[in-house]
Amino acid sequence: ALYKQRQMIVEHPFGTIKRGLGMTYFLTKGMQSVKAEISFAFLAYNIKRAINILGVKEIIRRLTGKTASSSLQFYRFPMLIENIS
């Protein structure tokens, strides 16, 4: 029962990073650079997960304290803003 619970909670992010992000081996050598590399992989995983759960507009609103449409007005490509769900 404990192993099944661990599989559900802990091992899913590692599998997603390995399969979904294609990170099957480290590109760097040395403990410090490998730690940095895996930290970037988990950062990407967490950002992707937050986008899937909250959506881009909500993340921008929370980061800026404004609505997504008003905080994205400085971008050069306004047609992309309309497609954000």
C-alpha positions in Angstrom: 0.0 0.0 0.0 2.8 2.4 0.8 4.7 1.6 -2.4 1.5 2.2 -4.5 1.0 5.5 -2.7 4.6 6.5 -3.4 4.1 5.6 -7.1 1.1 7.8 -7.4 2.7 10.8 -5.6 6.4 10.8 -6.1 7.2 8.9 -9.2 4.9 10.7 -11.6 7.0 13.8 -12.0 10.1 11.8 -12.7 8.3 9.8 -15.4 6.9 12.9 -16.9 10.2 14.6 -17.0 11.9 11.5 -18.5 9.2 10.9 -21.2 7.5 14.2 -21.7 10.5 16.4 -21.7 12.8 13.8 -23.2 15.3 14.0 -20.4 16.7 10.5 -20.3 20.3 11.4 -19.4 22.2 14.4 -18.1 24.1 16.6 -20.6 26.6 18.0 -18.1 29.3 16.5 -15.8 29.9 17.2 -12.2 27.5 17.3 -9.2 27.0 21.0 -9.3 26.1 21.2 -13.0 23.9 18.1 -12.8 22.0 19.6 -9.8 21.5 22.8 -11.9 20.3 20.8 -14.9 17.7 18.8 -12.9 16.6 21.9 -11.2 15.8 23.5 -14.6 14.0 20.3 -15.6 11.8 20.5 -12.5 11.2 24.2 -12.9 10.0 23.5 -16.4 7.8 20.7 -15.1 6.3 23.0 -12.4 5.7 25.9 -14.8 4.0 23.6 -17.3 1.8 22.1 -14.6 0.8 25.5 -13.3 -0.1 26.6 -16.8 -2.2 23.5 -17.3 -4.0 24.0 -14.0 -4.4 27.8 -13.8 -4.0 28.9 -17.4 -1.8 31.6 -18.8 -4.1 34.5 -18.0 -4.5 33.6 -14.3 -0.7 33.1 -13.9 -0.1 36.6 -15.4 -2.8 38.1 -13.2 -1.3 36.6 -10.1 2.3 37.6 -11.0 1.4 41.2 -11.9 -1.7 41.8 -9.9 -3.4 43.0 -13.0 -5.6 41.5 -15.6 -3.8 39.5 -18.3 -5.0 41.6 -21.2 -3.7 44.9 -19.6 -0.3 43.4 -18.6 0.3 41.9 -22.1 -0.3 45.1 -24.0 3.5 45.8 -24.3 4.0 42.7 -26.5 4.6 43.2 -30.2 2.2 40.5 -31.2 -1.3 41.3 -30.0 -2.9 38.6 -32.1 -1.3 36.0 -29.9 -3.0 37.5 -26.8 -6.4 36.7 -28.3 -5.5 33.0 -28.5 -4.5 32.6 -24.9 -7.1 30.5 -23.1 
